[in-house]
Amino acid sequence: MKNEVMGKGGGSSMRIAVLGCGAMGTVLGAYLSKGACSVDLIDSYGAHVDALNANGAQIIGTVHMTAAVHAVTPDQTEGKYDLVFLLTKATANGDVLPKLLPRLHENSTVCTLQNGVPEPSVADIVGEKRTVGGTILWSAAFRGPGVSELTQNLENLDHYFDIGEIDGADTPRIRMVADVLGLMGRAEVSSGLPAARWGKLVNNACMSGMSAVCGATFGQVLEHPKAAACLSYLGREVKRCCEAQGYVMPTLVFGFSPEPLDLNDQRQFDASQKMFSDMYSVALNAEASMLHDLENGVATEVRMINGYVSEVGRAHGVETPFNDTVVRVVESIERGERTMSMDNLALFDDSWFVYAPRR
């Protein structure tokens, strides 16, 4: 019998679920299950659910392990959950969250670990008092029913998650969430969740955006001088929009916060390029989930990621031509008007930036 995570009173064990078990959800569910936590892995992909139950969650890549798990489809769920980790695509929130409501009680906690800034939309459906959020600092790729590849070297991470209450309070609840996530790796409780979200947007808007636009691995993006330069300019727009909303970008994102990021300064440009090179040096063969969505004909999260940056920019008078272009290109690929190709780099006007091959 599992030594399960205990509730606040130390009596009955908590009922925990991971809702949305693609690449990240499968990895998280595997670690929680292996860490003696009783958890349901909920996913609508029947073949994946069957494989998880028959063969366990198989994790390959930088870690090789198989964990026995309990997986169900949404219609097979029963009772109420105390804690739900939300890892469906944000595009599905309007569909999956209303269906989750019967599985929540008054004091349930829904921790969204989705891309973008999903807390407001999640809170609109499940209630603000039930909602907490966070970012995942590692990467993974779905490789087929029952199998996910961990593409990040976890040994290089100081912590695996940044999580927090919407209002930044340090509560027993958020500490409980951190303890559960700690079965995989340390979760840092942040008083500045929105700023942490903006920090993660640097990853999602920049590298994920360019991987999708170019149809390329992270390593191929870094190897192409113009594609690599776009990363820095996309990141500068993210940073400016973050600051326009009154937040300070986490210091580790670009080496110059809170100094303005002047990419016409060779020193700063080179430093920002090095940041991306270092960040993705252990995931050169990885590809963005947005790219996989395009390959599979599935709606991407580009409107919740790069589109969110553009939306904030419009609200505050910050120009965002690079993020605007990513949205435009990805949407045109979704409509079948373009293909994923390095040729799409021509749509990033050379007059917008000065770029040079990294040395």
C-alpha positions in Angstrom: 0.0 0.0 0.0 1.3 3.5 -0.9 2.5 5.9 1.7 0.2 8.6 0.4 0.4 12.4 0.8 -1.6 13.3 3.8 -4.3 16.0 4.1 -4.0 19.0 6.4 -5.3 17.1 9.4 -2.9 14.2 8.9 -5.8 11.8 8.6 -7.2 10.7 5.3 -5.0 10.9 2.2 -5.5 13.5 -0.4 -7.1 12.7 -3.8 -4.8 14.1 -6.5 -5.2 14.2 -10.2 -3.1 15.3 -13.2 -5.5 16.5 -15.8 -4.0 16.4 -19.3 -1.3 13.8 -19.6 0.6 14.7 -22.7 4.3 15.0 -22.5 4.5 17.1 -19.3 1.6 15.5 -17.5 2.9 12.0 -18.1 6.3 12.9 -16.7 4.8 14.6 -13.7 2.3 11.8 -13.1 5.1 9.2 -13.3 7.2 11.0 -10.7 4.3 11.6 -8.3 3.3 7.9 -8.6 6.9 6.7 -8.2 7.2 9.0 -5.2 4.5 7.1 -3.3 1.7 9.5 -4.1 -1.8 8.2 -5.0 -2.7 10.1 -8.2 -5.1 9.7 -11.1 -3.7 10.5 -14.6 -6.7 11.8 -16.6 -6.5 12.0 -20.3 -9.0 11.8 -23.2 -6.6 9.8 -25.5 -7.9 6.3 -24.9 -4.9 4.5 -26.4 -2.6 6.5 -24.1 -4.7 5.7 -21.0 -4.7 2.0 -21.9 -0.9 1.9 -22.5 -0.3 3.7 -19.2 -2.3 1.2 -17.3 -0.9 -1.8 -19.1 2.8 -0.9 -19.2 3.2 2.0 -16.8 4.4 5.5 -17.6 7.6 5.1 -19.6 10.0 8.0 -19.4 12.9 8.1 -21.8 15.5 10.8 -22.7 17.7 12.3 -20.0 16.0 9.9 -17.5 15.0 6.3 -18.1 12.3 4.9 -15.8 8.9 3.2 -15.8 6.4 4.0 -13.1 3.2 2.1 -12.4 0.3 4.6 -12.7 -3.5 4.7 -12.5 -4.9 6.4 -15.6 -8.5 7.1 -16.6 -10.4 9.0 -19.2 -12.5 12.0 -18.1 -15.7 9.9 -18.1 -14.2 7.3 -15.8 -13.4 9.7 -13.0 -15.3 9.4 -9.7 -15.8 11.4 -6.5 -14.0 14.6 -5.7 -10.4 15.6 -6.0 -8.5 17.7 -3.4 -5.8 18.8 -5.7 -5.7 18.9 -9.5 -2.7 19.7 -11.6 -4.0 21.2 -14.9 -1.8 20.4 -17.9 -4.2 20.3 -20.7 -3.6 22.9 -23.5 -4.9 26.3 -22.6 -7.0 26.2 -25.8 -9.1 23.5 -24.2 -9.9 25.3 -20.9 -13.4 26.3 -22.0 -14.2 22.6 -22.6 -12.4 20.7 -19.9 -12.8 22.9 -16.9 -16.7 22.9 -16.8 -16.5 19.1 -17.0 -14.1 19.2 -14.0 -16.4 21.1 -11.8 -18.4 18.0 -10.6 -15.1 16.5 -9.4 -14.3 19.5 -7.2 -15.4 20.3 -3.7 -15.5 23.7 -2.0 -11.9 23.5 -0.8 -10.4 21.8 -3.8 -7.3 23.3 -5.4 -6.6 23.6 -9.1 -3.0 24.3 -9.9 -2.6 25.3 -13.5 0.9 24.5 -14.9 -0.1 25.5 -18.4 1.7 27.8 -20.8 1.0 31.5 -21.1 -0.9 33.4 -18.3 -3.9 31.0 -17.8 -4.8 31.9 -14.1 -7.5 34.4 -14.9 -9.4 32.1 -17.4 -9.0 29.2 -15.0 -10.3 31.2 -12.1 -13.3 32.4 -14.1 -14.5 28.8 -14.4 -13.4 27.0 -11.2 -13.3 30.0 -8.9 -10.5 32.3 -7.8 -10.4 30.8 -4.3 -9.7 27.4 -5.8 -7.0 28.6 -8.3 -3.2 28.6 -7.9 -0.6 28.6 -10.7 2.9 27.9 -11.6 5.4 27.3 -14.3 7.4 24.2 -15.2 11.1 24.7 -15.7 11.9 21.5 -17.5 10.9 20.3 -21.0 9.4 17.1 -22.4 8.1 15.6 -25.6 5.3 13.1 -26.2 6.6 10.0 -28.0 3.5 7.8 -28.2 0.9 6.1 -26.0 2.4 5.6 -22.6 5.8 7.1 -23.5 7.2 10.6 -22.9 10.7 11.9 -23.4 12.3 14.1 -20.7 14.4 16.5 -22.8 15.8 18.5 -19.9 18.8 17.5 -17.8 17.2 17.8 -14.4 20.6 17.9 -12.7 21.2 21.3 -14.1 18.1 22.8 -12.4 18.1 24.6 -9.1 14.4 23.9 -8.8 11.8 22.3 -11.1 8.7 24.6 -10.6 7.8 28.2 -9.7 4.4 28.3 -8.1 2.3 30.8 -6.2 -1.1 32.1 -5.1 -2.7 34.6 -7.5 -2.4 37.4 -4.8 1.2 36.4 -3.9 0.3 35.2 -0.4 2.4 32.6 1.3 -0.3 30.2 2.5 -0.5 26.6 3.9 -2.2 25.6 0.7 0.6 26.7 -1.6 3.1 25.1 0.7 1.0 21.8 0.4 1.1 22.1 -3.4 4.9 22.6 -3.2 5.3 19.5 -1.0 3.4 17.4 -3.5 5.4 18.7 -6.5 8.5 18.1 -4.4 8.0 14.4 -5.0 9.5 15.2 -8.4 11.8 18.1 -7.5 11.9 21.3 -5.6 9.0 23.8 -6.2 9.9 27.4 -5.4 7.0 29.3 -3.8 6.9 32.8 -5.4 5.2 35.9 -4.1 5.4 37.2 -7.7 3.6 34.7 -9.8 2.8 37.1 -12.7 6.5 38.0 -13.0 7.4 34.3 -13.0 4.9 33.7 -15.7 6.5 36.5 -17.8 9.9 34.8 -17.2 8.5 31.5 -18.6 7.0 33.4 -21.5 10.6 34.0 -22.7 10.9 30.3 -23.3 7.4 29.8 -24.8 7.2 32.9 -27.0 10.8 32.8 -28.1 12.1 29.3 -28.7 8.7 27.6 -29.0 7.5 30.3 -31.4 10.6 30.1 -33.6 10.6 26.2 -33.6 7.0 26.3 -34.9 7.6 29.1 -37.4 10.7 27.4 -38.8 9.7 23.7 -38.4 12.9 23.2 -36.6 14.5 21.7 -33.5 15.8 24.0 -30.9 19.4 23.3 -32.1 18.5 24.2 -35.6 17.0 27.5 -34.5 20.2 28.3 -32.6 22.4 27.3 -35.5 20.6 29.7 -37.9 21.9 33.3 -37.4 18.7 35.1 -38.2 16.5 32.6 -36.3 18.8 32.8 -33.3 18.7 36.6 -33.5 14.9 36.6 -33.5 15.0 34.9 -30.1 16.6 37.9 -28.6 14.2 40.4 -30.2 11.2 38.3 -29.2 12.6 38.2 -25.7 13.1 42.0 -25.6 9.4 42.4 -26.5 8.4 40.0 -23.7 10.6 42.0 -21.3 9.2 45.3 -22.3 5.6 44.1 -22.0 6.3 42.6 -18.6 7.6 45.9 -17.4 4.7 47.8 -19.0 2.4 45.8 -16.7 4.4 46.8 -13.7 6.4 43.6 -13.1 10.1 43.0 -13.0 11.4 40.2 -15.2 13.3 37.6 -13.0 16.9 38.5 -12.9 18.1 35.2 -14.5 16.2 36.1 -17.7 18.7 38.2 -19.7 21.7 39.1 -17.6 20.8 42.8 -17.4 17.5 43.1 -15.5 16.3 45.7 -14.5 18.6 47.5 -17.0 16.9 48.2 -20.4 17.7 45.6 -23.0 19.5 47.4 -25.8 20.1 44.8 -28.5 22.0 47.4 -30.6 24.6 47.1 -27.9 26.8 44.2 -29.1 27.6 43.2 -25.5 23.9 42.9 -24.6 23.0 41.2 -27.9 25.8 38.6 -27.4 24.8 38.1 -23.8 21.2 37.4 -24.7 22.3 35.0 -27.5 24.5 33.2 -25.0 21.5 32.9 -22.6 19.5 31.1 -25.2 22.4 28.9 -26.2 23.1 27.9 -22.6 19.4 27.4 -21.8 18.9 25.0 -24.6 22.3 23.3 -24.8 20.8 20.2 -23.2 17.8 20.1 -25.5 19.2 20.7 -28.9 17.1 17.9 -30.5 13.9 18.9 -28.8 11.0 20.5 -30.7 8.2 22.8 -29.5 4.8 21.4 -28.7 3.4 24.1 -31.0 5.4 22.5 -33.8 3.9 19.1 -33.0 0.4 20.6 -32.9 1.0 22.0 -36.4 2.2 18.7 -37.6 -0.9 17.0 -36.2 -3.3 19.6 -37.5 -4.2 20.6 -33.9 -4.9 24.2 -32.8 -1.8 25.7 -31.2 -1.5 27.9 -28.1 0.1 30.7 -30.1 -2.7 33.1 -29.3 -2.2 32.4 -25.6 1.6 32.8 -25.8 2.9 35.2 -28.5 -0.6 36.6 -28.9 -0.8 37.5 -25.2 2.5 39.4 -25.6 1.0 41.3 -28.6 -2.2 42.0 -26.7 -0.4 43.5 -23.7 1.8 45.5 -26.1 -1.2 47.0 -27.8 -2.7 47.9 -24.4 0.4 49.7 -23.3 1.7 51.1 -26.5 4.6 48.7 -26.8 5.5 47.7 -30.3 5.7 43.9 -30.8 6.5 43.2 -34.5 8.3 39.9 -33.8 5.6 38.4 -31.7 3.0 39.7 -34.1 4.8 37.9 -36.9 5.0 34.6 -35.1 1.2 34.8 -34.5 0.6 35.6 -38.1 2.9 32.9 -39.5 1.6 30.2 -37.2 -2.0 31.0 -37.8 -1.3 30.9 -41.6 0.2 27.5 -41.2 -2.8 26.4 -39.2 -5.0 27.4 -42.2 -2.8 25.6 -44.6 -1.6 28.7 -46.3 2.1 28.3 -45.4 4.4 25.4 -44.4 6.8 25.3 -41.5 10.1 26.3 -43.0 13.1 28.5 -42.5 11.8 30.4 -45.5 9.3 32.0 -43.1 12.2 34.0 -41.6 11.9 36.4 -44.6 8.7 37.7 -42.9 10.9 39.2 -40.1 11.9 42.4 -41.8 15.7 42.9 -41.7 15.1 46.6 -40.9 13.7 45.6 -37.5 17.0 44.5 -36.0 20.7 44.2 -36.4 21.9 40.6 -36.2 25.1 38.8 -36.7 26.2 35.2 -36.5 27.1 34.1 -33.0 30.7 33.7 -32.4 
